[in-house]
């Protein structure tokens, strides 16, 4: 069953979302990863009003180069440079407000700084602003505004924007789906060595989306993106090694790619790794390890992982039984529309295990699950147990 799901994921773009957002701008005179930065004299120059020095100090404190990392100090210096009209500092200040820790995160503030930078023509800010409009974060959701800003960045041949626009056309998110246009845009970005575009191009070739299916091309592009650290590509390679698509089937190589992708934030890889350890596929079954990866996937919104972890906790398999957490996980997943969670939760309400018995609620949950699963037998059995008053409430 899991391998069928893996194949769907391999070809399904909606769950292979590349990381286009949060493009960081770099200074034309100094790169954030440079080990050569000399902080001597910078604070004095910055205090005297040097915008470039303020910008460099923002970089230094953001990345911990020559100083201890300090996001608040980074914000302070970026803000000085940003208020002096520096578009790089404005974008990077928005970046920190969008991606920073909870005490800093502020999408509205991020949107405001991106806008100031975008109107100056900063392509990274234009992309970031467009993505906020696309997702309705910090700005009113607007496909029209999203397309306007992302297209402006793409017209400037900004690789991340070309890749993002390609993804939009591939999935039909914010624009009418057009696989031919998606392929052209993605190829342009991939030739500019953008890892997210290379990963997406691998997915297009793997699934024959807008192009003839070509496993060899899929492997090549995913490998290029994976070598650059792209988690989505590493996950895709894991799928190919597990299924033997374009490469010799190799469970251990698949596991290696899944683990890399998981550690670098791929929700799909985390979910798969949880199942591998739960089911003992190519490894010794380890429920604690499975739970660890399931929880990381759940934190990113994966309802399937919530459903499976709920079952482990309900049964107490390899870890302590925890009915309360199982109920919470199934309730959350059910509310998100997961049919299996709706079914499992309905069974709890039918039996009163971990919750107060409620046949009306059980019936409601089974009805929802029935939109995807065949629950006719369970609904019939439940109806036979319900009183006339209870039946009246569900009709």
N, C-alpha and C positions, 0 to 999 in steps of 0.2 A: 504493500500500500504506500509506504513512504517513497519508494522510487518513482511511483506514478506522480506523486506530488512534486518530487524533485524535477521531473521533466517539465511539468507545468511552470515551475518557477524559472527553469532555465530559459523558457521561451516567453515568459510572461513579463512584459516590461513594467507593469505597474508595481511589481514587488522588487524590481531590480533598480530602484531609484538611485542614480549616481549622485555624488556629492558635488553639486555645482555651486551651492550657496557659500556665502561668507568668503568672497574673494578678497584677499589681503593685498593692498597696494604696497609696493616697495619704493624706497627713495631712489631717485636717479643717481645719487652719489654714494649710496650706502645700502647694502643688503642686510636683512635682519639676521642671517645666519653667519655673517662675516666674523671670523675670529680676530680680525685685525683692528677692530674699533678701539680707539684710544679715548677714554672718557676724560682724560686730563684737559681741563680748560673748557669742556662742553658746558657744564653748569654756569660758568661765568659768562660764556657767550650767550647762553640761553637767557640768563637773567638780564642781559643787556639788550634783549629783544631779537636775537637771531632765530628766525623761524626754522631754518634748517637744523640748528642745534636743538631746538625744542622737539622737532620731529625725531631726531636721532636719539634723544633721551627717551622719548616715548617708546621707540623700538627697543632700546636697551633694557628698560624696565619690563617691557612685555615679554621679552625672550630670555631675560636673565643674562645679558652679555656684559660682563664687567661689573655687574651689580647683582644683588639678589632680585629675583623676580618679584614684582610688586605691581599688581594690576591697577591699584589706586594711583600710584605714582605715574604709571604709564598713561592712565586716563588724564591725569593732571597736565602732563607735558603735551600730550596730543591735543588737549583742549586749547592750550595756549597757541599752538601752531594752527589749529583749526580756526580759532577766532581771528588769526592773522590772515585767513583766507587760503591756507594751504589745502588743496583738494585731497592730497594723499593722507594727511592727518585727519581730515574730515571723514574720509572713508574708513580709515582704521579705527577711528573713534566709534563710528557706527558699528564696525565689526565687533569691537569689544562689548558694546551694549547688546548686540544680538547674540553673541556666543559666550559671553562671560558667565561667571558663577551667579547663583541665584540672587545674591545681594547686589549685583551689578546689572543683571539682565533687565533690559527695558526696550521693548520693540518700538515703541513710539519714539523714544530718543534716537534709536538706531535709524529709523526711517527719516527723521529730521536731518541727521548728519549725512546720510546717504544722498538725500535730495540736494543738499548744499554742494556736495562733491559732484553729483551727477550733472548738474547744470553747468559746471565748469568743463564737462566733457570727460570726466574720469570713468573709464570703461568698467572698472571693477565695481564702482559705486552704482553705475547704471544697471549692471547685472543684479547686484544685491538688492537695489530698490525694486527692480522688476519682480524679483522672486518674493519680496514682501507683499507686493500687490497681488501676485499670483495666489499666495496662500492666505491673504487677509491677515497678516501679522504686522501690527503697528500702523497699518493703513487699511482703509476700506478695500475689501477684496474686489479686484477689477481686472479681468482678463485683458481689456483694452489697454489699460495703463501698463500692465505687466508686459504685454507684447511690445508696446511703444519703447519702453526703456531697454528691454533685452535686445530688441532689434537694433537699437542705436549702438549698443555695445558690439553686437555681432557685425554690423556694417563697418565697424572700425577694425574688424578681423580679430577681435579679442577671443582667444580660443575657448575659454570657459563659457562665454556667451554663445558662441557657435554651437558648442556641445549642449548647452541648456535648451537652446532653440530647437536643436535636433531632437532632443528628448521630448519636448512639448509636441512636436509634429508626430513623433513616433507613437505617443500615447493618446494624443488628442486632448491633452490638458491645456486649456486656455485657447486652443486653436482647433480647427477641423483636422482630424487625423489625416496625414499625408505621408506615407512611408517613403515615397520617392524623394520628397523634399527633406525628410528626416535623414535619409541616407547621404544625400549630397552635403548637408550641413555637418553631419557627423564625420564624414570623410575629410572635409576641410579642417575641422578641429583636430582630428587624429593625426593628420599630416604635420600639424604644428606641435605634435608630441603632447597633446593634452590627455592625461591618463583617464579622465572620466569619459572622454569621447572614444578613446581606444576600447574601454570596457563596454560602452554602449554598442560600438561597432561589432565587437565580438558577439554580443547578444543578438544583433540583427542578422549576422551570418549564421549563428547557431540555430535560430528559429526560422530562417528563410523569410525575414520580414523586410519587404522592399527590395530584396535581392535573392538570388538562388541560394538555398541553404548550402553552406560550405563549412564543414567541421574543421578542416585544416586552417582556414582563414580565421574562424572563431577562436581556435586555440592560439594562433599567432598573435592576434590583437589582444586577447585576454592576458596572454603571457607578458606582452609589452607593458600593459597597464599594471599587471600584478607586480612586475619588477620595479615599478615606480611607487609601489605601496598601495595601490587602489584595492580596497577591500571588496568591492563589488566584483571586480575581475577575479580576485583570488577565490571568491565564493563560486563564481561560474566555472573556474578551472576544477574546483573540488567536485562539482556536479559532473563535469565531463570525465574526470578520472573514476568517479564512482559508477557511472553508467557506461563507460567505455565509448564515449562519443568523441571521435577524432583522435583518441589516444588509447593506449592499451589500458584496460581496466586495472586499477591499482588502488585498493582500499586504503593503504597506508599513505599513499600520495594524496588521495582525496582528503584524508584526515588532516594531513599537514596543511593543505590549503584552507580547509574549513577552520582550523585553529587560528591560522594567521588572520583570516577574514574576521573571525569572531573577536579576536583581541584588538582588531582595528575598527570595531564598531558595526560590523554587518549583522543586522537583526536576523536576516535569513540564515546566515551561517550559525549564529548562536542557537537558533531554534533547531537546526539540523544536528548540531553538536550535542544538544540536550537529548535528542532522540537516539543518537548513536550510543551515548553512555547509558541511557535508560534501557535500551534494547540489547546492549552488548554486541553491537555490530562491528566486528573487527577489533574490538577492545573488550576488556573485562567489564561486565555491567557494574556501574558505579552510580547509585541513585543520588548521592550527595553531589557528585560532579554534574550529573544531569540537572539537578535542581539549580545548581549555580548558574549554568548556562541558560536554563529556562528563565530564571529570574532576570537575567540581563536582557533577554529578548522581550520579556514582558514589560520591562521598563521602557522599551521603545515601542510598545503597543502591539506586540504579537499575541493574538488571542488563542491561537492554536497551542502555544507554549503554556498559556494560563490554564487551558483545558487539561493538558497532559500533566502538568504539575499538580493541578487540583486532584487528579485521580491518584497520583503517587501519595499525596498527603492524606487523601481519604482512606486509602488502603494501608498506609503506614509502611510502604515498601522501601526497605533499606534506610529509611529515615523515620523520625518520630511521627506518629499519626497526629494530624492537626485538622480537625473538622472545621474549626472556625476559619482557618486560612483557606481551606478548600472551598468553602461556601463563598468567601469573598472573591476568590479567583474566578469561580464559575459565574458568580453574579456579574462581575465586571465584564467577562467575556461574552456572557449572554446579552448584556445590554449593548455590546458592540455588534451584535448580530451573529455570533458564532453558534451555529445550529447544534453542534455537539455539546457545547456548554449548556445551551438551553435544555437539551435532552437530559444531561446529567443532573442539572439542577431540578428539573421536573421530577426525576426519580426521588430526589431527597424530599421534596414536598409531598410526594405520594406516600413515602414511608415515615416521614418525620425524623429522619436521621440527620442530626446536626441542626435542624430547623424545626419550627413548630409546623405540624402537619397541616397542609392547606391544599385541598383537592382542587379548588377553583384556580389557585395560582399554578398548580401543576398542569391543569388543563390549558391554561393560557400559554405556558411555556412550551408545552408539547405542540400546540397549534402553531406557534412561531417556528419551532424546529421542523414542523411538517412542511414548511415552504421549501426545505432542502432535502430532508430525510423522509423515509417512509415510516411514519409513526401511527399508521392506521390501527394496528393491533393494540398498541399501548393506549390510544385514545378510546378504543372500544372497551378495553378492560377497565379503564379509569371511569368511563361513563357508567358502567355497571355498578360501581362502588359509590357513586355520588347520589345525594338526596335530590328530591325535586327542586328544592330551594337552591341548591348548589348548581344544578343543571340550568336553572332559570338565569343564573348570573352569568353564564358563559354563552348564552344564546341571545 
